Structure formats: structure tokens, C-alpha cells
Amino acid sequence: MNKKALSYFFLLLALFLGALVYSPTLQSPFITALNSIKNSYFHTIEAIDSAIDAHFFQAQHIQDLKRKLHKYERLELQMQACKSNLSSLTKENNATLAANPNIELVHATSYQKFGDFDRLWIDIPDYNASKIYGLLYNDYVAGIVINEHNKPLALLNSDIKSTYAVYVGSEHAPGIAHGNNNENIIVSFIPAWFTLHVGDEVITSGLDNIFFKDLKVGKVVSIKLSQGYQKAVVAPYFKSNEPDYFYMIRSVR
């Protein structure tokens, strides 16, 4: 291959890679194919691990422990929801106790596109595209799950379109949390008459039917006035550089 042909080859390769990075249309078939391969790989590895466990490490005992671990993690979140509702019930005689949120473990398959670490495709059986779901990592709020071309897409806290209702501080000042495309998140539309402090904890309010009340979001690092409202910059508790498994809230009640 002469130098001229080689130069043309590298020029075409550079143009193709540039178009791949910046064009969602070109990325889509690659990402779909990669997701399919990753799902097959994930299920194969999971099957192999299970087979090895079954052969070498007392299969029944390990399977029982795994089931109990998932059950206890779900129970911890359900107990938090019960605690929140019980607290409200003691304050309001007409409150309704909602003690059984539907929570399940879900698996992240890949990023939506190259270079965007705030959006993940999620593997969800029996996915209902008409709903928005809350996403948790351990017991911290991680983001939401929305419909994107009839597939579940996770918008992590940092994404500007990841929004949900919260309370700020001991006075439970209401606000709307959303991403800011950086490490902190923003809580907007906080009424000006509430007193806020740096260090105030931010929790979910449960008023959006996405999360139940009292799930931890983060702590306030700065406050400012904006168009008659207060705006708080919040350092989120959820920080995961290797997102893999999450808990998803299918229903609050």
C-alpha cells in the first residue's frame, strides 16, 4: 500500500470515528449490538458462577444465603418507608400507612453513548414505559429511570433531566432536585421564607410518586437567592464510578 492510499485510509478512519463519537444515529446500532453481547456475556458468566458454586461450595446453602441477602436489603428499604409513614401518621390522624413499596434489583448494561457517564441502559424485566421509576444505590438516591425509545434509561443524579421532589433541612423546605452536569446537584424553587443552612440534609419528600419519603440525597454546600426563590447546591451521597446494580422502586405503595 503506497503512502497516498495509506493517507486516505487513515483520513477515512478518522472521519468515521469522529462521526461515531458525535452522531447518536451511528452510535445506536453499535450500542444495541454491544448491549446484546454484554447481556449474553453477563448471563453466561452468571450461569458459570452459579454452576461453580453449586459444584464446589454447597449449592443449596449458598443459594439460600443469596436469597436472604436480597430479601434483607429490600426489607431495609421497606422498613425505611414504614418508618417515614409511621412518623407522618403520628402527626396527622388521617394519614394512610403505606408499608409495602415494590422494590427490585436491576442491572446496568451499558452507557447510552460514549463519553456520557450520567445515562445508562438498564435491564428491567416486564418494563412499563409509561412510568418514571426511582433508582437507589444502597440506601442513597441515585437518579431516575425514564422511557427512551421504549427502553429503560437511567438518568443518574448528575444528569440535568434527572428531577424529583425533595425536602431540605430541619424545616423540610420543599424543592425540586435536578442534575447540573457536574459532581453536585441543584435544588431549585425553594420558597424564600424557609431558613436554610450549609450542611442541611436533603431527603426525598415522596410527593412525586417516584420515591418514598426520607431517602437520603445529600448535604447542602451553598445557598443563593434566584428570582424570588432559594437555590441550594448539594453534594450527593451517591458516588459510584462503577455503576452495576441498583435498586429500582416499581411502586411507592
For each residue, the residues with C-beta under 8 A, 3 or more apart:
1: 5 6 9
2: 5 6
3: 6 7
4: 7 8
5: 1 2 8 9
6: 1 2 3 9 10
7: 3 4 10 11
8: 4 5 11 12
9: 1 5 6 12 13
10: 6 7 13 14
11: 7 8 14 15
12: 8 9 15 16
13: 9 10 16 17
14: 10 11 17 18
15: 11 12 18 19
16: 12 13 19 20
17: 13 14 20 21
18: 14 15 21 22
19: 15 16 22 23 26
20: 16 17 23 26 27 30 114
21: 17 18 27 114 115
22: 18 19
23: 19 20 26 27
24: 27 28 113
25: 28
26: 19 20 23 29 30
27: 20 21 23 24 30 31 113 114
28: 24 25 31 32
29: 26 32 33
30: 20 26 27 33 34
31: 27 28 34 35 110 112 113 121
32: 28 29 35 36
33: 29 30 36 37
34: 30 31 37 38 110
35: 31 32 38 39 109 110 121
36: 32 33 39 40
37: 33 34 40 41
38: 34 35 41 42 109 110
39: 35 36 42 43 109 123
40: 36 37 43 44
41: 37 38 44 45
42: 38 39 45 46 107 109
43: 39 40 46 47
44: 40 41 47 48
45: 41 42 48 49
46: 42 43 49 50
47: 43 44 50 51
48: 44 45 51 52
49: 45 46 52 53
50: 46 47 53 54
51: 47 48 54 55
52: 48 49 55 56 57
53: 49 50 56 57 59 62 63
54: 50 51 57 59 62
55: 51 52 59
56: 52 53
57: 52 53 54 61 62
58: 61 62
59: 53 54 55 62 63
60: 63 64
61: 57 58 64 65
62: 53 54 57 58 59 65 66
63: 53 59 60 66 67
64: 60 61 67 68
65: 61 62 68 69
66: 62 63 69 70
67: 63 64 70 71
68: 64 65 71 72
69: 65 66 72 73
70: 66 67 73 74 105
71: 67 68 74 75
72: 68 69 75 76
73: 69 70 76 77 105 247
74: 70 71 77 78 103 104 247
75: 71 72 78 79
76: 72 73 79 80 139
77: 73 74 80 81 101 103 136 139 247
78: 74 75 81 82 99 100 101 103
79: 75 76 82 83
80: 76 77 83 84 139 212 214 215
81: 77 78 84 85 98 99 101 212 213 214 252
82: 78 79 85 86 97 99
83: 79 80 86 87 214
84: 80 81 87 88 206 212 213 214
85: 81 82 88 89 95 96 97 98 99 212 213
86: 82 83 89 90 97
87: 83 84 90 91
88: 84 85 91 92 95 213
89: 85 86 92 95 97
90: 86 87
91: 87 88 95
92: 88 89 95
93:
94:
95: 85 88 89 91 92
96: 85
97: 82 85 86 89
98: 81 85 101 212 252 253
99: 78 81 82 85
100: 78 253
101: 77 78 81 98 212 249 251 252 253
102: 249 250 251
103: 74 77 78 136 247 248 249 250
104: 74 247 248 250
105: 70 73 245 246 247 248
106: 122 123 124 245 246 247 248
107: 42 122 123 244 245
108: 120 121 122 123 154 243 244 245 246
109: 35 38 39 42 120 121 122 123
110: 31 34 35 38 120 121
111: 114 116 117 119 120 121
112: 31 116 119 120 121 148 153
113: 24 27 31 116 119
114: 20 21 27 111
115: 21
116: 111 112 113 119
117: 111 156 158
118: 143 155 156 158 159 162 179 181
119: 111 112 113 116 153 154 155 156 159
120: 108 109 110 111 112 153 154 156 243
121: 31 35 108 109 110 111 112 151 152 153 154
122: 106 107 108 109 145 152 153 154 246 248
123: 39 106 107 108 109 152
124: 106 127 145 152 248
125:
126:
127: 124 151 152
128: 131
129: 147 150 152
130: 147
131: 128
132: 144 145 146 210
133: 144 145 152 210 248 249 250
134: 141 144 145 164 204 210 211 215 248 249 252
135: 141 142 143 144 145 154 156 246 247 248 249
136: 77 103 139 140 141 142 215 246 247 248 249
137: 140 142 238 240 243 246 247
138:
139: 76 77 80 136 215 216
140: 136 137 215 216 217 236 237 238
141: 134 135 136 157 164 204 211 215 216 217 236 237 238
142: 135 136 137 154 156 157 238 240 243 246
143: 118 135 154 155 156 157 159 162 238
144: 132 133 134 135 154 155 162 163 164 210
145: 122 124 132 133 134 135 152 153 154 155 248
146: 132 152 153 155 161
147: 129 130 150 151 152 153
148: 112 151 152 153
149:
150: 129 147
151: 121 127 147 148
152: 121 122 123 124 127 129 133 145 146 147 148
153: 112 119 120 121 122 145 146 147 148
154: 108 119 120 121 122 135 142 143 144 145 246
155: 118 119 143 144 145 146 159 161 162 179
156: 117 118 119 120 135 142 143 159 162 179 238 243
157: 141 142 143 162 177 179 185 217 236 238
158: 117 118 162 179 180 181 182 183 185
159: 118 119 143 155 156 162 179 181
160: 178 179 180 181
161: 146 155 178 179
162: 118 143 144 155 156 157 158 159 178 179
163: 144 176 177 178
164: 134 141 144 176 177 204 208 210 211
165: 174 175 176 177 204 205 206 207 208 210 211
166: 174 175 176 177 187 202 203 204 205 217
167: 172 173 174 175 202 203 204 205
168: 171 172 173 174 175 187 190 194 196 200 201 202 220 232
169: 172 173 194 195 196 197 200 201 220
170: 200
171: 168 194 195
172: 167 168 169 205
173: 167 168 169 190 191 194 196 230
174: 165 166 167 168 189 190 191 205 207
175: 165 166 167 168 187 188 189 190 230 232
176: 163 164 165 166 187 188 189
177: 157 163 164 165 166 185 186 187 202 217 234
178: 160 161 162 163 185 186 188
179: 118 155 156 157 158 159 160 161 162 185 186
180: 158 160 184 185 186 233
181: 118 158 159 160
182: 158
183: 158 235 236 239
184: 180 221 233 234 235 236
185: 157 158 177 178 179 180 217 218 233 234 236
186: 177 178 179 180 231 232 233 234
187: 166 168 175 176 177 190 202 220 231 232 234
188: 175 176 178 226 229 231
189: 174 175 176 229
190: 168 173 174 175 187 194 196 229 230 231 232
191: 173 174 194 229 230
192: 225 228 229 230
193:
194: 168 169 171 173 190 191 230
195: 169 171
196: 168 169 173 190 200 220 223 230 232
197: 169 200 220 223
198: 220 221 222 223
199: 219 220
200: 168 169 170 196 197 219 220 232
201: 168 169 216 218 219 220
202: 166 167 168 177 187 216 217 218 219 220 232 234
203: 166 167 213 214 215 216 217
204: 134 141 164 165 166 167 211 212 213 214 215 217
205: 165 166 167 172 174 208 213
206: 84 165 209 211 212 213 214 252
207: 165 174
208: 164 165 205 211
209: 206 252
210: 132 133 134 144 164 165 249 252
211: 134 141 164 165 204 206 208 215 249 252
212: 80 81 84 85 98 101 204 206 215 249 252
213: 81 84 85 88 203 204 205 206
214: 80 81 83 84 203 204 206
215: 80 134 136 139 140 141 203 204 211 212
216: 139 140 141 201 202 203 237
217: 140 141 157 166 177 185 202 203 204 234 236 237
218: 185 201 202 234 235 236 237 238
219: 199 200 201 202 234 235 237
220: 168 169 187 196 197 198 199 200 201 202 223 232 233 234
221: 184 198 233 234 235
222: 198 232 233
223: 196 197 198 220 230 231 232 233
224: 230 231
225: 192 228 229 230 231
226: 188 229 230 231
227:
228: 192 225
229: 188 189 190 191 192 225 226
230: 173 175 190 191 192 194 196 223 224 225 226
231: 186 187 188 190 223 224 225 226
232: 168 175 186 187 190 196 200 202 220 222 223
233: 180 184 185 186 220 221 222 223
234: 177 184 185 186 187 202 217 218 219 220 221
235: 183 184 218 219 221
236: 140 141 157 183 184 185 217 218 239
237: 140 141 216 217 218 219
238: 137 140 141 142 143 156 157 218
239: 183 236
240: 137 142 243
241:
242:
243: 108 120 137 142 156 240 246
244: 107 108
245: 105 106 107 108
246: 105 106 108 122 135 136 137 142 154 243
247: 73 74 77 103 104 105 106 135 136 137
248: 103 104 105 106 122 124 133 134 135 136 145
249: 101 102 103 133 134 135 136 210 211 212 252
250: 102 103 104 133
251: 101 102
252: 81 98 101 134 206 209 210 211 212 249
253: 98 100 101
